[in-house]
Amino acid sequence: MDAALHPGRVSAAAAPSRLSLYLDLIRWNRPAGWLLLLWPTLSALWIAAGGFPGWHLLAVFTLGTILMRSAGCCVNDVADRDFDRHVKRTAARPVTSGRVGVREALAVGAALALLAFALVLTTNPVAVAWSFAALAISLVYPYAKRFFAMPQAVLGVAFSFGIPMAFAAVRGEVPPLAWWLLVGNLFWVLAYDTEYAMVDRDDDLKIGMKTSAITLGRLDVPAIGLFYLIYLFFWLYPSAIWSHDAIFFVVILVALAQVVWHLALIRPRAREGCFKAFRLNHWLGFTLFAGIALQHALR
């Protein structure tokens, strides 16, 4: 009866708190996003250090990855707010729905980025210098979807920049191996973000958004398979990482099995299958990280 007499009280009580809105803004309940960044970054740390890099660098890069991915979500939602309202999957996002203002979202993103930068400051000047390049690429990506036929390539660079930064933090330099691994990781991002783009392809076509799923058309599935194979080649080839023992071959088999499974999921091009393949990609990154960590632990 009280609810009927005071409907305003009900709506106020049902309204989400600012904290819950901010957690929704940074996709806190969807950790697959930051795990996709974390595994290649940790793999690079282990490779650069020749094993466990120490608790300090582990904490810096784990927390920094989570913070920067969260900051990126804030910028992306602001940049895409006019597009997202036309896409089924994104129409209810806090900025798009108006529950969080543009300035407010940018302030949250800036605060998170500053926290990540404070962590980088505890490493060395080389890593600090490269962090500015990483930030610049992260800011460019949300707008690449307006101009480039394959904006996922820009995302691939942004999502892979933890690799050279990890080498810089450990060794004080970025060797050619780091760039080799970055290029390989870029193809992994192309694979899983094309799967992600396949989910929204119908909506993106209506609003004029550019994505790799639209550019590739009916070649999307075979192209994704090729992207996966290039990624695995770049990460499994260097002798500086693998000693080609039993662990190496187990990693290959497990990784290829996941690739085959993902291709089976996306082959019908249904939204559910494509989104499931995207969400499960972090296990592929974990597979390579686990193999690299074991390789160095047993040397």
CORMO-V34244 format. One record per pair of residues at least 24 apart in sequence whose C-alpha atoms are under 10 Angstrom apart, sorted by the first residue. I is the first residue (numbers start at 1). J is the second residue. Records with the same first field share a line. If there is no record, write none. Layout:
I=J  J
This chain:
15=99
16=99
18=99  100
21=93  94  95  99  100
22=70  74  94  100  104  105  108  109
23=70  94
24=73  93  94
25=70  71  73  74  75  77  93  94  95  100  105  108  109
26=66  67  68  69  70  71  72  73  74  75  77  94  105  108  109
27=69  70  73  74  93
28=66  70
30=279
31=66  69  279  282
32=278  279  280  281  282  283
33=66  69  70  73  278  279  281  282
34=62  65  66  67  68  69  70  159  282
35=62  65  66  69  279  281  282  283  285  286
36=65  69  159  160  188  189  192  278  279  280  281  282  283  284  285  286
37=62  65  66  68  69  158  159  160  161  162  163  185  189  282  285
38=62  63  64  65  66  69  159  160  162  163  282  285  286  289
39=65  162  163  282  283  284  285  286  287  288  289  290
40=159  160  161  162  163  166  181  182  185  235  282  285  286  288  289
41=65  159  160  161  162  163  164  165  166  167  182  285  289
42=162  163  166  285  286  289  290  292  293
43=162  163  166  181  235  241  285  286  288  289  290  291  292  293
44=162  163  164  165  166  167  170  177  178  181  182  241  289  292
45=162  163  164  165  166  167  168  169  170  171  293
46=166  167  170  241  289  292  293  295  296  297
47=163  166  167  170  177  178  240  241  242  289  292  293  295  296
48=163  164  166  167  168  169  170  171  174  175  177  178  240  241
49=166  167  169  170  171  296
50=170  240  241  292  293  295  296  297  299
51=292  293  294  295  296  297  298  299
52=293  296  297
53=166  169  170
54=170
56=119  122  123
57=119  120  122  123  166  169  170
58=166
59=119
60=116  117  118  119  120  121  122  123  166  169
61=116  119  120  162  165  166  169
63=115  116  119
64=112  113  115  116  117  118  119  120  162
65=116  159  162
66=112  116
67=109  111  112  113  114  115  116  117
68=109  110  112  113  114  115  116  117  134  135  138
69=109  112  113  138  159
70=108  109  112  113
71=105  106  107  108  109  110  111  112  113  114  116  138  139
72=106  109  110  112  113  135  138  139  141  142
73=105  106  109  142
74=102  104  105  106  107  108  109  110  112
75=102  105  106  107  108  109  110  138  139  140  141  142
76=105  106  109  138  139  140  141  142  143
77=102  105  106  142
78=102  103  104  105  106  142
79=139  141  142  143
80=142  143  145  146
82=207
83=203  204  207  208  209
84=203  204  207
86=203  204  206  207
87=200  201  202  203  204  206  207
88=199  200  203
89=199  200  203
90=200
120=165  169
122=169
123=166  168  169  170  172
124=168  169  170  171  172
125=168  169  172
126=165  167  168  169  170  171  172  173  174
127=162  164  165  166  167  168  169  170  171  172  173  174
128=165  168  169
129=165  168
130=161  162  164  165  168  169  174
131=161  162  164  165
133=158  161
134=158  159  160  161  162  164  165
135=161
137=161
144=209  210  211
145=208  209  210  211  212
146=208  209  210  211
147=209  210  211
148=209  210  211  212  215
149=209  210  211  212  213  214  215  216
150=190  194  210  211  212  213  214  215  216
151=190  193  194  210  211  212
152=186  187  189  190  191  192  193  194  197  210  211  212  213
153=186  187  189  190  193  211  212
154=186  189  190
155=186  189  190  193
156=182  183  184  185  186  187  188  189  190  191  193
157=182  183  185  186  187  189  190
158=182  186  189
159=185  186  188  189
160=184  185  186  187  188  189
161=185  186
177=234  238  240  241
180=234  235  238
181=231  233  234  235  236  238
182=231  234  235
183=230  231  234  235
184=227  228  229  230  231  232  233  234  235  236
185=227  228  230  231  232  234  235  285
186=227  230  231
187=224  226  227  228  229  230  231  232  234
188=224  226  227  228  229  230  231  232  281  284  285
189=224  227  228  231  281
190=223  224  227  228  231
191=220  221  223  224  225  226  227  228  229  230  231  259  278  281
192=224  227  228  262  274  275  277  278  279  280  281  282
193=224  274  275  278  281
194=220  221  223  224  227  274  278
195=220  221  224  262  263  265  266  269  271  273  274  275  276  277  278  279  281
196=271  274  275  276  277  278  279
197=271  274  275  278
198=266  269  270  271  273  274  275  278
199=266  269  270  271  272  273  274  275  276  278
200=271  274  275
201=269  271
218=269
220=266  267  269
221=262  263  264  266  267  268  269
222=263  267
224=259  262  263  266
225=259  260  262  263
228=255  256  259  260  263
229=255  256  259
232=256  259  284  288
235=288  292
236=288  292
241=291  292  293  295  296
242=291  292  295  296
243=295  296  299
244=295
245=295
246=295
247=290  291  292  294  295
248=288  291  292  294  295
249=291
250=287  291
251=284  287  288  289  290  291  292
252=287  288  291
254=283  284  287  288
255=283  284  285  286  287  288
256=284
257=284
258=283  284  287
259=284
